Each structure stands twice: as structure tokens, then as C-alpha cells.
Amino acid sequence: MGGIRGQIDKTRTLFLTKHGQTRIHIDQVKGLEPTLFIELEVVLQDNQTIEEGQEIAKDLCEKIGIEEKNHIRCAYIDLLLEQNSVK
């Protein structure tokens, strides 16, 4: 399988939360404008579980108003390929 499915051209802005454990990436992807995408990356400490990291991300989503229904669980290339197949 593997291989290259396409190339993504994006502009990313990075923010760190006050405690520094979560990185907030704000991406603008060429071809998917004007939508901005937000990716949360929780860096787990040695004593934290995956579930704790997921809870941190969930809490942050709630605080900044991102609803579960707006979560995207695929790659940008998947969105671009889907968009292009509809045209």
C-alpha cells in the first residue's frame, strides 16, 4: 500500500497553552479555504494515560467552543480528494 497520495500546502500557526502541555495548531489549507482547522496536540507526561490526554483535549475544545460534531478524524489529503471528486 503506502506511497504518496498527494501534497498539502498549508500555513500553520502554533500556540502553546499556559501550562505548555498542549499545542494548538491553526492551519489554513490551500484548496480548503476559507476554513481554518484547529489541531490539539496534548504532550503526555510520563505519569499520564492516553485517557487523561483525551480529557485535556476535550476540556479545551469545550472552553474554546469546538463541538464534537465539528471534529474531523481524517487527513487533509482525504478532504481534498473528497472535495475534488464531488466537483
C-alpha positions in Angstrom: 0.0 0.0 0.0 1.9 3.2 1.1 3.0 5.7 -1.4 2.2 9.3 -1.9 -1.4 10.3 -2.3 -0.9 14.0 -2.8 0.7 17.1 -1.5 -0.7 19.5 1.1 0.1 23.2 1.0 -0.8 24.7 4.3 0.1 27.6 6.6 0.3 26.7 10.3 0.3 29.0 13.3 1.4 27.4 16.6 0.2 28.4 20.1 1.1 26.8 23.4 -1.3 26.7 26.3 -0.3 28.4 29.6 0.8 25.1 31.1 2.7 24.2 27.9 1.3 20.7 27.7 -1.0 21.3 24.8 0.0 22.6 21.4 -2.7 24.4 19.4 -2.1 24.3 15.6 -4.2 26.6 13.5 -3.9 25.5 9.8 -5.1 27.1 6.6 -5.0 24.5 3.9 -4.8 25.6 0.2 -7.8 24.3 -1.6 -9.9 24.1 1.5 -10.3 27.8 2.1 -11.8 29.7 3.8 -12.0 27.1 6.5 -9.4 27.2 9.3 -8.6 23.9 11.1 -7.5 23.6 14.7 -5.5 20.6 15.8 -4.8 20.0 19.5 -1.7 18.0 20.4 -1.5 17.0 24.1 2.0 16.0 25.1 1.5 13.4 27.9 3.7 13.4 30.9 5.3 10.1 31.9 2.6 9.5 34.6 -0.4 10.4 32.4 -2.6 8.0 30.5 -4.0 8.4 27.0 -7.4 8.8 28.5 -6.1 11.8 30.6 -4.7 13.4 27.5 -8.0 12.9 25.7 -9.8 14.6 28.6 -7.4 17.5 28.5 -8.2 18.0 24.8 -11.9 17.6 25.3 -11.9 20.2 28.1 -10.0 22.6 25.9 -12.4 22.1 23.0 -15.3 22.9 25.3 -13.6 26.0 26.5 -13.0 27.4 23.0 -16.3 26.3 21.7 -15.5 23.4 19.4 -18.3 20.9 19.4 -17.8 17.2 18.9 -19.9 17.2 15.7 -17.2 19.5 14.1 -14.3 17.2 14.8 -12.6 15.8 11.7 -10.9 12.5 12.1 -9.2 12.2 8.7 -6.2 13.8 6.9 -6.3 17.0 4.9 -5.5 15.0 1.8 -8.7 12.9 2.3 -10.7 16.2 2.5 -9.1 17.5 -0.7 -9.6 14.3 -2.6 -13.2 14.1 -1.5 -13.8 17.7 -2.4 -12.3 17.2 -5.9 -14.3 14.0 -6.5 -17.6 16.0 -5.9 -16.7 18.7 -8.5 
